[in-house]
């Protein structure tokens, strides 16, 4: 497994995981349990990790980049 994102919240990590899975890419949030128990600790250690299998890294990064590029601009 390779980490492709460090998210600032569990909700963000789970949303990205869902996007990847809807694109046919298996994803894991290994910090999910810790984020429920000790959210400040998780953020202090780099955020909530989003991981995919090594062989899916390029496809996952491309899918997330496409998704982020198509998002409406923040105001």
C-alpha positions as CSV (number, residue, x, y, z in Angstrom):
1,X,0.0,0.0,0.0
2,X,1.2,3.5,-0.8
3,X,-0.1,6.8,0.8
4,X,-1.4,9.1,-1.9
5,X,-2.9,11.8,0.3
6,X,-2.8,13.2,3.8
7,X,-6.2,14.7,4.6
8,X,-7.0,17.3,7.2
9,X,-10.1,15.4,8.4
10,X,-11.6,11.9,8.5
11,X,-14.5,13.1,6.4
12,X,-12.2,14.3,3.6
13,X,-10.3,11.0,3.6
14,X,-13.6,9.0,3.5
15,X,-14.9,11.2,0.6
16,X,-11.7,10.6,-1.4
17,X,-11.9,6.9,-0.6
18,X,-15.4,6.8,-1.9
19,X,-14.4,8.6,-5.1
20,X,-11.6,6.2,-5.7
21,X,-13.8,3.1,-5.1
22,X,-16.5,4.5,-7.4
23,X,-13.7,4.6,-10.0
24,X,-12.8,1.0,-9.4
25,X,-9.8,1.6,-7.2
26,X,-9.6,-0.1,-3.8
27,X,-8.6,2.4,-1.1
28,X,-7.9,2.3,2.6
29,X,-7.9,4.9,5.4
30,X,-5.6,3.2,7.9
31,X,-6.0,6.1,10.4
32,X,-9.8,5.8,10.5
33,X,-10.0,4.3,14.0
34,X,-7.3,6.7,15.5
35,X,-9.1,9.7,14.0
36,X,-12.3,8.7,15.9
37,X,-10.4,8.3,19.2
38,X,-7.8,11.0,19.0
39,X,-8.4,13.5,16.2
40,X,-5.8,16.1,17.4
41,X,-3.1,13.5,17.5
42,X,-3.8,12.3,14.0
43,X,-3.6,15.9,12.7
44,X,-0.4,16.5,14.6
45,X,1.2,13.5,13.0
46,X,0.5,14.6,9.4
47,X,-3.3,14.0,8.9
48,X,-5.5,11.1,7.9
49,X,-3.7,8.9,5.4
50,X,-5.4,7.6,2.2
51,X,-3.8,4.6,0.7
52,X,-4.1,2.4,-2.4
53,X,-2.3,-0.7,-3.6
54,X,1.1,0.1,-5.2
55,X,-0.1,-0.9,-8.6
56,X,-3.0,1.5,-8.6
57,X,-1.0,4.6,-7.5
58,X,-0.8,6.3,-10.9
59,X,-4.5,5.7,-11.7
60,X,-5.6,6.9,-8.2
61,X,-3.5,10.1,-8.4
62,X,-4.9,10.8,-11.9
63,X,-8.4,10.3,-10.8
64,X,-8.0,12.5,-7.8
65,X,-6.3,15.2,-9.9
66,X,-9.2,15.1,-12.4
67,X,-11.7,15.3,-9.6
68,X,-10.0,18.3,-8.0
69,X,-9.6,20.1,-11.3
70,X,-13.3,19.8,-12.0
71,X,-14.4,21.1,-8.6
72,X,-16.0,24.5,-8.5
73,X,-13.6,27.2,-7.4
74,X,-13.6,28.1,-3.7
75,X,-14.8,31.6,-2.8
